[in-house]
Amino acid sequence: MRRLRVIGRLRTALPRTLRGRLALLALASATAWVAALTVAFNIVLAGRLSSQATDLLQTRAAAVAATVEASPDGRIVVHEPADDRALDVGTWIYRGSTAVERPSAPAALQRQADGLTGQGSRYQDSGGRNASRLYALPVRAGHRQTGTVVVAVSLDPYRSTARAALAGSAVLGLLLLAGVYLLTRTIVGRALHPVTEMSTRAARWSELGAAERFGAGHRPDELASLATNLDELLDRLAAVLRHEQLRTAELSHELRTPLARIVAETDWLTARPRDAAGQHASHEAIAAAATSMRHICDTLLSEARARTEQPPGRCRLPEWAHRVAEQYAQQHPDAPPLSVRGGAAVTAGVSPALVERMLMPLLDNARRYAATAITLTYAQTPAGVELAVTDDGPGVPAESGPEIFEPGRRADPEDGHDGAGLGLALARRLARASGGDIEWDPTTAGARFVVSLPTG
């Protein structure tokens, strides 16, 4: 839990803008790189300074040893050069463990120099405030060590140089990181300026409902691709908006007839007295109009759902078709009879409710125009499943056939039948949204509509 809280605080502390986050990412990367370079530089510099101090000790020790002559009997003779002040600073010469020459030095340093005698070539660093490095060089007579030359050098100048270099590199690194952060924010801000401009334009267009588009010209490749995708998105949104406006207009147009019927029957019931038979007829008319309105709304909603995601389910057409025929006979006892023909094992890959909403407008049209019979057939085809609704009515005029699926179109508006010409349009839209289609099949007599659906 504590770790999750820490992560949550880190996420809250992150900048909220893309420019700030990119600048912070660049700063973090540059910090890691500058820190690594600074550490490496100071490590190399410290090693180099230590090497210089060691080289200086070896040079001085060799120079002092050149002035010392050792005899096999253990005697040490020091030949003083003309100007030996440089050699006498921090220099000890021992015969055995006895100091022949000793400089003026702190007691601790004297003890360290005494401890290096007779032990061969050695280095030793002294701690404390005035740190020094000592180097012991044996003086030999043949193969025998008869004396020792010890030289010392102060490490303070080298360590001061290392500290100054560390401070300077740290300050330089901080200045560099500040410059990187500011430069990154500036560059990213200028790079994202076209995106901000595009966002502002899109917000203005959405408020005004404008039809302008971004276009891909005179832009970097990334922004050109973004502009193209945004233009396609705006085109799709405009198409969806037009589709929704058309659907609203169609719904209003189709509902106007049953709603007007309900209003008229209600006015008749309240404006003048009617007998029981008249009231019953008015109630039935109102109920039929309400049922028609519900059917229209259900069809439109089903079509909308089918466009977003195809409803799951399968429909066994033999059982479904016979059930629809029974319901048809019960609801329309005085209408031409509905007969069913088809195979024994035909299944559509669409839910039964969706199939019914596709077929109901076709059956209603057939019932209105049929003279003596209506036939519902279903069959398996290589491409899927086909259902056909056929009637023996006057049929569809050849000149009106291609247009009957357009919303508001009717083959004969003066035929005395109710409807606003939306049923076939809704049925086809619903079929196409489910992966099928509805076509008008020209025949010599009557009308025939074929519904194609995917197989189950």
C-alpha positions as CSV (number, residue, x, y, z in Angstrom):
1,M,0.0,0.0,0.0
2,R,2.8,2.4,0.8
3,R,4.4,1.7,-2.5
4,L,1.1,2.4,-4.3
5,R,0.8,5.7,-2.4
6,V,4.3,6.7,-3.4
7,I,3.5,5.9,-7.0
8,G,0.3,7.9,-6.8
9,R,2.2,10.9,-5.4
10,L,4.8,10.7,-8.2
11,R,2.0,10.6,-10.8
12,T,0.4,13.6,-9.2
13,A,3.7,15.5,-9.2
14,L,4.2,15.0,-12.9
15,P,3.5,18.0,-15.1
16,R,0.0,18.0,-16.7
17,T,1.1,19.3,-20.1
18,L,2.9,17.3,-22.8
19,R,5.5,20.0,-23.1
20,G,6.3,19.8,-19.4
21,R,6.5,16.1,-19.4
22,L,8.8,16.0,-22.5
23,A,11.0,18.7,-20.9
24,L,11.1,16.7,-17.7
25,L,12.0,13.5,-19.6
26,A,14.8,15.3,-21.4
27,L,16.0,16.8,-18.1
28,A,16.0,13.3,-16.5
29,S,18.0,11.8,-19.4
30,A,20.4,14.7,-19.5
31,T,20.9,14.5,-15.7
32,A,21.8,10.8,-15.8
33,W,24.2,11.4,-18.7
34,V,25.8,14.5,-17.1
35,A,26.1,12.8,-13.8
36,A,27.8,9.8,-15.4
37,L,30.2,12.1,-17.3
38,T,31.0,14.2,-14.2
39,V,31.7,11.1,-12.0
40,A,33.9,9.6,-14.7
41,F,35.8,12.8,-15.3
42,N,36.5,13.3,-11.6
43,I,37.6,9.7,-11.2
44,V,40.0,10.0,-14.1
45,L,41.2,13.4,-12.8
46,A,41.8,12.0,-9.3
47,G,43.7,9.0,-10.7
48,R,45.8,11.4,-12.9
49,L,46.6,13.6,-10.0
50,S,47.6,10.6,-7.8
51,S,49.8,9.4,-10.7
52,Q,51.5,12.8,-10.9
53,A,52.2,12.8,-7.2
54,T,53.7,9.3,-7.5
55,D,55.9,10.3,-10.5
56,L,57.1,13.4,-8.6
57,L,58.1,11.2,-5.6
58,Q,60.0,8.7,-7.8
59,T,61.8,11.5,-9.6
60,R,62.9,13.2,-6.4
61,A,63.9,9.9,-4.8
62,A,66.0,9.0,-7.8
63,A,67.7,12.4,-7.7
64,V,68.5,12.1,-4.0
65,A,69.7,8.5,-4.4
66,A,72.1,9.7,-7.1
67,T,73.9,11.9,-4.5
68,V,74.3,9.0,-2.0
69,E,77.2,6.5,-2.3
70,A,77.0,3.3,-0.3
71,S,80.0,1.2,0.7
72,P,80.0,-2.6,1.2
73,D,80.9,-2.0,4.9
74,G,77.7,-0.2,5.4
75,R,78.9,3.4,5.3
76,I,76.8,6.1,3.6
77,V,78.5,9.1,1.9
78,V,76.2,11.9,0.7
79,H,77.7,14.1,-2.0
80,E,76.0,17.5,-1.6
81,P,75.2,19.2,-4.9
82,A,75.9,22.9,-5.4
83,D,72.2,23.8,-4.8
84,D,70.4,21.1,-2.8
85,R,67.6,23.1,-1.3
86,A,65.1,21.5,-3.6
87,L,66.3,18.0,-2.7
88,D,66.4,18.7,1.1
89,V,62.6,19.5,1.3
90,G,60.8,16.5,2.6
91,T,63.8,14.2,2.2
92,W,65.3,11.6,4.6
93,I,68.5,9.7,4.2
94,Y,69.1,6.7,6.4
95,R,72.1,4.4,7.1
96,G,70.3,1.3,8.3
97,S,67.6,2.8,10.6
98,T,69.7,5.8,11.6
99,A,68.9,9.1,10.0
100,V,71.9,10.7,8.2
101,E,69.8,13.7,7.1
102,R,66.4,14.6,8.4
103,P,64.2,17.6,7.3
104,S,62.1,19.7,9.6
105,A,58.7,17.9,9.6
106,P,55.9,17.1,12.0
107,A,56.5,14.4,14.5
108,A,53.9,12.1,12.9
109,L,55.5,12.4,9.5
110,Q,58.9,11.7,11.1
111,R,57.7,8.5,12.6
112,Q,56.2,7.4,9.3
113,A,59.5,8.0,7.5
114,D,61.4,6.1,10.2
115,G,59.0,3.2,9.8
116,L,59.8,2.9,6.1
117,T,63.5,2.1,6.5
118,G,64.9,-1.2,5.6
119,Q,61.7,-2.5,3.9
120,G,62.5,-2.0,0.3
121,S,60.6,0.2,-2.1
122,R,57.3,1.3,-0.6
123,Y,54.6,4.0,-0.7
124,Q,52.6,5.2,2.3
125,D,50.0,8.0,2.6
126,S,49.6,10.0,5.8
127,G,46.2,11.1,7.0
128,G,45.1,14.2,8.9
129,R,44.8,17.8,7.8
130,N,48.2,18.0,6.0
131,A,48.0,14.7,4.1
132,S,51.3,13.6,2.5
133,R,52.6,10.7,0.5
134,L,55.9,9.1,1.3
135,Y,58.1,6.9,-0.9
136,A,61.0,4.8,0.3
137,L,63.8,3.9,-2.1
138,P,66.5,1.5,-0.9
139,V,70.2,2.4,-1.3
140,R,72.3,-0.8,-2.1
141,A,75.9,-1.8,-2.1
142,G,75.9,-4.7,-4.4
143,H,72.9,-6.9,-3.3
144,R,72.8,-5.5,0.2
145,Q,70.6,-2.7,1.3
146,T,72.7,-0.4,3.4
147,G,70.5,2.6,3.5
148,T,67.2,4.2,2.5
149,V,66.1,7.4,0.9
150,V,62.6,8.6,1.9
151,V,60.9,11.5,0.2
152,A,57.5,13.0,0.9
153,V,55.2,15.3,-1.0
154,S,52.1,17.1,0.3
155,L,48.8,15.9,-1.2
156,D,46.9,19.1,-0.4
157,P,47.6,20.8,-3.8
158,Y,46.4,17.8,-5.6
159,R,43.3,17.3,-3.5
160,S,42.5,21.0,-3.8
161,T,42.7,20.7,-7.5
162,A,40.4,17.7,-7.4
163,R,37.9,19.5,-5.2
164,A,38.0,22.6,-7.5
165,A,37.5,20.4,-10.5
166,L,34.5,18.6,-8.8
167,A,32.9,21.9,-7.8
168,G,33.4,23.3,-11.3
169,S,32.1,20.3,-13.1
170,A,29.0,20.2,-10.8
171,V,28.3,23.9,-11.4
172,L,28.8,23.4,-15.1
173,G,26.5,20.3,-15.1
174,L,23.8,22.3,-13.3
175,L,24.1,25.1,-15.8
176,L,24.0,22.6,-18.6
177,L,20.9,20.9,-17.2
178,A,19.1,24.3,-16.7
179,G,19.9,25.1,-20.4
180,V,18.7,21.7,-21.6
181,Y,15.4,22.1,-19.7
182,L,14.7,25.6,-21.0
183,L,15.8,24.8,-24.5
184,T,13.7,21.6,-24.5
185,R,10.6,23.5,-23.3
186,T,11.1,26.1,-26.0
187,I,11.7,23.6,-28.8
188,V,8.8,21.3,-27.7
189,G,6.5,24.3,-27.3
190,R,7.3,25.5,-30.8
191,A,6.9,22.0,-32.2
192,L,3.5,21.6,-30.5
193,H,2.3,25.0,-31.5
194,P,0.7,23.7,-34.7
195,V,-1.1,21.0,-32.6
196,T,-2.4,23.7,-30.3
197,E,-3.5,25.7,-33.3
198,M,-5.3,22.7,-34.8
199,S,-7.0,22.1,-31.4
200,T,-8.2,25.7,-31.2
201,R,-9.5,25.6,-34.8
202,A,-11.3,22.3,-34.1
203,A,-13.0,23.8,-31.0
204,R,-14.1,26.8,-33.0
205,W,-15.5,24.6,-35.8
206,S,-17.4,22.5,-33.3
207,E,-19.0,25.6,-31.8
208,L,-19.9,27.1,-35.2
209,G,-20.7,23.8,-36.9
210,A,-18.3,24.7,-39.7
211,A,-17.5,22.4,-42.5
212,E,-13.8,23.4,-42.8
213,R,-11.1,20.8,-42.7
214,F,-7.4,20.9,-41.7
215,G,-5.8,19.5,-44.9
216,A,-2.4,17.9,-45.1
217,G,-0.5,20.6,-47.0
218,H,2.5,22.5,-45.7
219,R,2.8,20.4,-42.6
220,P,5.4,18.0,-41.2
221,D,4.7,14.3,-42.0
222,E,3.5,13.5,-38.5
223,L,1.1,16.5,-38.4
224,A,0.0,15.8,-42.0
225,S,-1.0,12.3,-40.9
226,L,-2.7,13.7,-37.9
227,A,-4.6,16.3,-39.9
228,T,-5.7,13.6,-42.4
229,N,-7.0,11.4,-39.6
230,L,-8.8,14.3,-38.0
231,D,-10.4,15.2,-41.3
232,E,-11.5,11.6,-41.8
233,L,-12.9,11.7,-38.2
234,L,-14.7,14.9,-38.9
235,D,-16.2,13.5,-42.1
236,R,-17.4,10.4,-40.2
237,L,-18.9,12.6,-37.5
238,A,-20.6,14.8,-40.1
239,A,-22.0,11.6,-41.7
240,V,-23.2,10.3,-38.4
241,L,-24.8,13.6,-37.6
242,R,-26.6,13.6,-41.0
243,H,-27.6,10.1,-40.4
244,E,-29.1,10.9,-37.0
245,Q,-30.9,14.0,-38.4
246,L,-32.3,11.8,-41.2
247,R,-33.4,9.2,-38.7
248,T,-35.0,11.8,-36.5
249,A,-36.9,13.2,-39.6
250,E,-37.9,9.7,-40.6
251,L,-39.1,8.8,-37.2
252,S,-41.1,12.1,-36.9
253,H,-42.5,11.5,-40.4
254,E,-43.5,7.9,-39.7
255,L,-45.0,8.6,-36.3
256,R,-47.1,11.5,-37.5
257,T,-49.8,9.2,-39.1
258,P,-50.5,7.0,-36.1
259,L,-50.2,9.9,-33.7
260,A,-52.7,11.9,-35.8
261,R,-55.0,8.8,-35.7
262,I,-54.8,8.7,-31.9
263,V,-55.5,12.4,-31.6
264,A,-58.5,12.3,-34.0
265,E,-60.0,9.3,-32.2
266,T,-59.5,10.9,-28.9
267,D,-61.2,14.1,-30.1
268,W,-64.1,12.1,-31.4
269,L,-64.5,10.4,-28.1
270,T,-64.5,13.6,-26.1
271,A,-66.3,15.9,-28.5
272,R,-69.5,13.9,-29.1
273,P,-71.2,10.9,-27.4
274,R,-70.9,7.6,-29.1
275,D,-72.5,4.2,-28.5
276,A,-70.6,1.2,-27.1
277,A,-69.7,-0.1,-30.5
278,G,-68.3,3.2,-31.6
279,Q,-66.3,3.5,-28.4
280,H,-65.0,0.0,-28.9
281,A,-64.0,0.8,-32.5
282,S,-62.2,4.0,-31.4
283,H,-60.4,2.1,-28.6
284,E,-59.2,-0.5,-31.1
285,A,-58.1,2.2,-33.5
286,I,-56.1,3.9,-30.8
287,A,-54.6,0.6,-29.7
288,A,-53.6,-0.2,-33.3
289,A,-52.0,3.2,-33.8
290,A,-50.1,2.8,-30.5
291,T,-48.9,-0.6,-31.5
292,S,-47.7,0.8,-34.9
293,M,-45.8,3.6,-33.1
294,R,-44.2,1.0,-30.8
295,H,-43.2,-1.1,-33.8
296,I,-41.6,1.8,-35.5
297,C,-39.6,2.8,-32.4
298,D,-38.5,-0.8,-31.8
299,T,-37.4,-1.1,-35.4
300,L,-35.4,2.1,-35.4
301,L,-33.7,1.1,-32.0
302,S,-32.9,-2.3,-33.3
303,E,-31.3,-0.8,-36.4
304,A,-29.2,1.5,-34.3
305,R,-28.0,-1.4,-32.1
306,A,-27.3,-3.5,-35.2
307,R,-25.1,-0.8,-36.6
308,T,-22.9,-0.6,-33.5
309,E,-22.7,-4.4,-32.8
310,Q,-24.4,-7.3,-34.4
311,P,-26.9,-8.9,-32.0
312,P,-25.8,-12.4,-31.0
313,G,-28.1,-15.3,-31.5
314,R,-29.4,-17.7,-34.1
315,C,-32.9,-18.2,-35.6
316,R,-34.2,-21.6,-36.6
317,L,-36.4,-20.5,-39.5
318,P,-38.9,-23.5,-39.5
319,E,-40.1,-23.0,-35.9
320,W,-39.9,-19.2,-36.3
321,A,-41.9,-19.0,-39.5
322,H,-44.7,-21.3,-38.3
323,R,-45.0,-19.2,-35.1
324,V,-45.2,-16.0,-37.1
325,A,-47.9,-17.6,-39.3
326,E,-49.9,-18.5,-36.2
327,Q,-49.6,-15.0,-34.8
328,Y,-50.6,-13.5,-38.2
329,A,-53.7,-15.7,-38.3
330,Q,-54.7,-14.6,-34.8
331,Q,-54.1,-10.9,-35.3
332,H,-55.6,-10.7,-38.8
333,P,-58.4,-13.3,-39.1
334,D,-60.0,-11.4,-42.1
335,A,-56.8,-10.9,-44.0
336,P,-55.6,-13.2,-46.9
337,P,-54.0,-16.3,-45.4
338,L,-50.3,-16.7,-44.9
339,S,-48.6,-19.9,-46.0
340,V,-45.1,-21.1,-45.1
341,R,-42.7,-23.1,-47.3
342,G,-39.2,-24.1,-46.7
343,G,-36.7,-26.8,-45.7
344,A,-36.4,-28.6,-42.4
345,A,-33.0,-27.4,-41.2
346,V,-32.4,-23.7,-42.1
347,T,-30.8,-21.4,-39.5
348,A,-30.0,-17.7,-39.8
349,G,-27.2,-16.1,-37.9
350,V,-29.5,-13.4,-36.6
351,S,-31.6,-13.3,-33.5
352,P,-35.4,-14.2,-34.0
353,A,-36.5,-10.8,-32.7
354,L,-34.3,-9.1,-35.4
355,V,-35.6,-11.3,-38.1
356,E,-39.2,-10.5,-37.1
357,R,-38.6,-6.8,-37.2
358,M,-37.2,-7.1,-40.7
359,L,-40.1,-9.2,-42.0
360,M,-43.0,-7.4,-40.3
361,P,-43.0,-4.4,-42.8
362,L,-42.9,-6.9,-45.7
363,L,-45.8,-8.9,-44.2
364,D,-47.8,-5.7,-43.5
365,N,-47.4,-4.5,-47.1
366,A,-48.3,-7.9,-48.4
367,R,-51.4,-8.0,-46.2
368,R,-52.5,-4.6,-47.4
369,Y,-52.2,-5.4,-51.1
370,A,-52.7,-9.2,-51.4
371,A,-55.8,-10.4,-53.1
372,T,-56.1,-14.0,-51.9
373,A,-52.8,-15.3,-50.5
374,I,-49.4,-14.5,-49.0
375,T,-46.5,-16.9,-49.1
376,L,-43.4,-16.8,-46.8
377,T,-40.6,-19.0,-48.1
378,Y,-37.1,-19.7,-46.7
379,A,-34.2,-21.6,-48.1
380,Q,-30.5,-22.2,-47.7
381,T,-28.2,-20.7,-50.3
382,P,-24.5,-20.8,-51.0
383,A,-24.2,-17.3,-49.7
384,G,-26.4,-17.7,-46.6
385,V,-30.1,-17.8,-46.0
386,E,-32.9,-16.3,-48.1
387,L,-36.5,-15.5,-47.0
388,A,-39.1,-14.3,-49.5
389,V,-42.5,-12.7,-49.0
390,T,-44.8,-13.0,-52.0
391,D,-48.4,-11.7,-52.5
392,D,-50.8,-11.9,-55.4
393,G,-51.8,-8.2,-55.3
394,P,-51.3,-5.5,-58.0
395,G,-47.5,-5.6,-57.5
396,V,-45.0,-2.7,-57.7
397,P,-44.9,-0.6,-60.8
398,A,-41.7,-1.1,-62.7
399,E,-40.9,2.7,-62.7
400,S,-41.3,2.8,-58.9
401,G,-39.4,-0.4,-58.1
402,P,-35.9,1.1,-57.5
403,E,-37.3,3.9,-55.3
404,I,-39.6,2.0,-52.9
405,F,-36.8,1.5,-50.4
406,E,-36.2,5.3,-50.1
407,P,-37.6,6.8,-46.9
408,G,-41.0,8.4,-47.6
409,R,-41.5,6.8,-51.0
410,R,-44.7,4.9,-51.8
411,A,-45.6,3.2,-55.0
412,D,-49.1,4.7,-55.0
413,P,-49.8,7.4,-52.3
414,E,-53.5,7.5,-53.3
415,D,-54.2,3.8,-52.7
416,G,-56.1,4.4,-49.5
417,H,-53.7,2.5,-47.2
418,D,-52.0,3.9,-44.1
419,G,-48.3,4.4,-43.8
420,A,-45.7,7.0,-44.7
421,G,-43.4,4.9,-46.8
422,L,-40.8,4.2,-44.1
423,G,-41.3,0.5,-43.4
424,L,-39.3,-0.9,-46.3
425,A,-36.5,1.6,-45.8
426,L,-36.3,0.6,-42.1
427,A,-36.4,-3.1,-43.0
428,R,-33.6,-2.8,-45.5
429,R,-31.5,-0.7,-43.2
430,L,-31.9,-3.3,-40.4
431,A,-31.0,-6.1,-42.8
432,R,-27.9,-4.4,-44.1
433,A,-26.8,-3.6,-40.5
434,S,-27.0,-7.3,-39.8
435,G,-24.8,-8.3,-42.7
436,G,-27.7,-9.0,-45.2
437,D,-29.9,-7.1,-47.5
438,I,-33.5,-6.8,-48.9
439,E,-34.2,-6.7,-52.6
440,W,-37.4,-6.3,-54.7
441,D,-37.7,-9.2,-57.1
442,P,-39.7,-8.1,-60.2
443,T,-42.4,-10.6,-61.1
444,T,-45.2,-10.8,-63.7
445,A,-47.9,-10.8,-61.1
446,G,-48.0,-9.6,-57.5
447,A,-45.0,-8.4,-55.5
448,R,-42.0,-10.4,-54.2
449,F,-39.3,-9.2,-51.7
450,V,-36.2,-11.3,-50.9
451,V,-34.4,-11.0,-47.6
452,S,-30.8,-12.3,-47.6
453,L,-29.2,-13.0,-44.2
454,P,-25.9,-14.6,-43.0
455,T,-26.1,-18.3,-42.1
456,G,-26.1,-19.5,-38.5
